[in-house]
Amino acid sequence: MNKRPFIIDAMVVLPDHLHCIWQLPDDDTDFSTRWMLIKKQVSASMKSEKNHRGEKKIWQRRFWEHRIRNDDDYQRHMDYIHYNPVKHGYAKSPASWRYSSFPKMVKDGLYEENWGEFEPDKISNMNYE
């Protein structure tokens, strides 16, 4: 964060993937270096089998980025991230998945605690896995 600052607006960590929304400093679009540094730091602290390249089997080799276009796009991605544990069958509701920014969003008044017990219509066609 000191060398490559960013703000995490939303995040969910699942057993096999994660999603997040970041804010980068103005005129900075370097997601790649940040992901490389995060993966390197986490990998160094974990024991794991290695693949044929000698890399730990923790991360996929790539990532997908999406630039948020407007307020509606931002909200749809926030909803998608927070609903993801339900979508994948890890939780019955976003509030019951503790590896997420959802509890903070409820505390901040941005979501009702019972939000997401059913898939919201505006994210039903989104698939960023």
C-alpha positions in Angstrom: 0.0 0.0 0.0 2.9 2.4 0.6 4.5 1.9 -2.8 1.3 1.3 -4.8 -1.6 2.8 -2.9 -5.2 1.9 -3.5 -8.5 1.8 -1.7 -10.6 -1.3 -1.4 -14.3 -0.3 -1.7 -15.7 -3.9 -1.7 -14.3 -7.4 -1.5 -15.3 -11.0 -1.1 -12.9 -13.9 -0.6 -14.2 -17.4 -1.6 -12.4 -20.7 -1.4 -11.4 -20.7 -5.1 -11.5 -17.0 -6.1 -12.1 -13.4 -5.0 -13.6 -10.2 -6.2 -13.0 -6.7 -5.3 -13.5 -3.1 -6.3 -10.4 -0.8 -6.0 -9.9 2.9 -6.3 -6.5 3.7 -7.7 -4.9 7.1 -7.5 -5.7 9.6 -10.3 -3.8 8.8 -13.5 -2.8 5.4 -12.3 -4.2 2.2 -13.9 -1.5 -0.3 -12.8 -3.7 -3.1 -11.5 -1.1 -5.7 -12.7 1.7 -4.7 -10.4 -0.6 -4.5 -7.4 -2.0 -8.0 -8.1 1.6 -9.3 -8.6 2.7 -7.9 -5.3 -0.4 -9.1 -3.4 0.0 -12.6 -4.8 3.7 -12.7 -4.1 3.2 -11.6 -0.4 0.4 -14.0 0.3 2.2 -16.9 -1.5 5.3 -16.4 0.5 3.3 -16.8 3.7 1.5 -20.0 2.7 2.5 -23.6 2.2 1.2 -25.1 -1.0 1.9 -27.7 -3.6 3.7 -26.4 -6.7 2.8 -26.6 -10.3 5.1 -27.7 -13.2 6.5 -24.1 -13.3 7.5 -24.2 -9.7 4.7 -21.8 -8.7 2.5 -22.5 -5.7 -1.0 -23.7 -6.6 -2.7 -20.8 -4.9 -3.5 -18.3 -7.6 -4.7 -18.4 -11.2 -2.1 -16.9 -13.5 -4.4 -14.0 -14.7 -7.0 -11.6 -13.5 -9.9 -9.7 -15.1 -10.4 -6.0 -14.6 -13.4 -3.9 -15.3 -13.4 -0.1 -15.2 -16.5 1.2 -13.4 -18.3 3.5 -15.8 -20.9 5.2 -13.7 -22.9 5.0 -10.5 -25.2 2.3 -11.7 -22.3 0.2 -12.9 -20.6 0.7 -9.5 -23.7 -0.5 -7.6 -24.2 -3.5 -9.9 -20.7 -4.6 -9.2 -21.0 -4.0 -5.4 -24.1 -6.1 -5.5 -22.4 -8.8 -7.6 -19.5 -9.0 -5.2 -21.6 -9.2 -2.1 -24.0 -11.8 -3.6 -21.2 -14.0 -4.9 -21.0 -16.4 -1.9 -24.8 -17.1 -2.2 -24.4 -17.6 -6.0 -21.8 -20.2 -5.4 -23.6 -22.0 -2.6 -21.2 -21.0 0.2 -23.8 -19.0 2.1 -27.5 -18.6 2.4 -27.2 -14.8 2.4 -24.4 -12.2 2.1 -24.8 -11.5 5.8 -23.8 -15.1 6.7 -20.5 -15.0 4.7 -17.9 -13.4 7.0 -15.1 -13.1 4.3 -16.6 -10.1 2.8 -17.0 -6.3 3.0 -20.8 -6.8 3.3 -20.9 -6.5 7.2 -19.1 -3.1 7.0 -21.6 -2.0 4.3 -24.5 -2.9 6.5 -22.9 -1.1 9.4 -22.4 2.0 7.2 -26.0 1.9 6.2 -25.4 1.0 2.5 -27.2 -2.3 2.7 -30.0 -3.8 4.8 -28.8 -6.9 6.7 -31.3 -9.1 4.9 -30.3 -7.9 1.4 -29.4 -10.7 -1.0 -31.5 -13.5 0.4 -32.7 -13.7 -3.2 -30.6 -12.9 -6.3 -31.2 -9.2 -7.3 -32.6 -8.9 -10.9 -30.0 -6.4 -11.9 -27.1 -8.8 -11.4 -28.7 -12.0 -12.7 -27.0 -11.8 -16.1 -23.6 -10.9 -14.7 -20.9 -13.5 -14.7 -17.3 -12.5 -13.9 -15.9 -15.8 -12.7 
